[in-house]
């Protein structure tokens, strides 16, 4: 993986970011692609992809304001070499493959993800890579995206948590796709977490024996698990907070890092923020191991499958369907600010507020949790 050798040939340099990732200066990707110097599966592109697999992300500085065609061409250097676009198209995007994100409806699609997530989690072929290019900085110059290294996050878990999560699955609330909570990254070969904190509709745990019995987490267990994962992803050695500079293109390995919008990203009073996102087709699927003998998708029929049994008799397993998954935390002051009333945070922040309509079993469970008597998800399954 001689990235530095390739960069020297082009008069560029690579610098480490903290706590993870790299930035590259002096390398203009569109120019290299147009000249035929850099292409999909070229040794240099392969070296960059392997660097991303280990480090999580690369920030390419000084790309200018990239035309849609240039960003698309740069993105197609990685993964399967073609884009996989599932989003809506804004009139100003310039291409169906550019997802134009903004805090202003006139300038882009509003409501970027406020919780830790991986793009494309509602599919078996989760996007292999994603690119985030700043097109317009707000007046406040505070536009940014947070990234969390999911291999580092797995390393921070206790041995008991690692053992449990290695036999867990999540069910995406937006379509029913099943993903393992822990997978081995195909390029870095590192044990890696994978859990969308805003679109999780259910989580189940299976025993290691042949013909394993799968037990689904109830409200207390799932709340505790998602809170634990959220805390780990926010850890200073796991999270990198990128503040955009003009011309930045952040390319990420979407199987190695999760991301979320900076607080305040929805607030147009700070000035208009526009980011162009591209998502790259994966050459492989992220599904449970074949030996688990599980389907890759569960039908969304308004109820949990019969084989989802609670870990504690009498408890009700969580099963949520819809764009927004399990609402696992109380709304905080940021959630309850004017942004939420505009519907932007409500769209992708799975929090519950006073007066929200919740099922009776969930309201009862919330009372148990607030009294401090909630059963730990780990203790219940050990």
C-alpha positions, 0 to 999 in steps of 0.5 A: 500500500505505497500511498506515499510513493504515489503521492510523491509522484504527483507532488502531493503529501498525506498527513494524519488526522486525530484520532483517525483518518488522513488528509491529502494536500496537493492532489486534484482528483478530477484532473487526474481522472480526466487525464487518465492517470487515475482510474478504478482498480488502478494501483493508486486507487486501490492503495487509497481504498485500502488506506480508507479501509484501515483509517476510515476516511481521507480528506482531499483538500483543495478540490475547488467547487467540483462539477457534478460530473467530476465528483461522480468520476472521483467517487467511481474510483472506489468500491464497485466502480459505479454509483448507487443512488437511492435518494431524491434529486434536488433541482440544483443538484446537477445530476441524479447521482448527487444528493444535495443536502442543505439546511435550506429547502430552496438550496437542497434537501433538508433533514440530514441524519442527526444520529450515528448511521451508515448510509444505505443501511436499508439495503443488503448491499450497503454502500461501500463508500460515500463522498461528502463535498462542501459546495457552500459554507455558511456565514458562521464557517461551522459546517461539519460532519462527525465520523466514528471509526467502527473498528475502534468502537468494537475494541472499546467494548468489554469482552462480554459485550463483544461476545454478545454482539457477535451473535446479534442482528439488527432489523432495519425499520425501513424495509426489514433488512437484517444486518449483523451487529458485528462483521469482519471488514472485507479489506481491513479484516477488523472486527467492526460494529454496524448499527443505524441508531435512527433506523433500528426496528428490532435487535435479536440475539442468538445462542451459539448452538446449532439451530440457535434460538433467537431472543429479541430485545425488549424496550429496556434492553434495546434502550440500554444497548443503543445508549451504550453504542451511542456512548462508545461512538461519541468517545474521543478516540472513536469520533473525528469531527470534521469542520469543512474548508472550501474545496474539501472532499471527504471520502469514507469507507461506509463499512468502516465508519458511521457519521452524523451531522454537526449540531446546528447543521439544520439551523438556516440562521447561521447561513446556508450550508450545502453538501453534495453527497455521492454513494458508491455501489458495493461489490458485496452484501452485508448480511448475517453469516450463512451458518446462522440460517437466517433470512436476509430480510423480514417482511414488514407486516406490522408484527414481529416474526413468531420466532422472535421471543423475549429474553425474559418471559412476559416482556414484549419484544421491540418491533418497529416499522417505518422510516423512523426506527425505535425511539430510544432516548428522551429529546434534549434541548437541541431536539426541542429547539425550533428545528424540531418544530420545523419537522427537520430533527423529528424526521431522523432523530429517534427521541421521544418528548412529553406528549408524544404518542407512545404505545402503553407498554413503552410508556410503562417501560420508560417509567421503569427506566427512569426509576433506575431499575431497567434490566441491563441488556448484557446482564439479561443475556449473559 
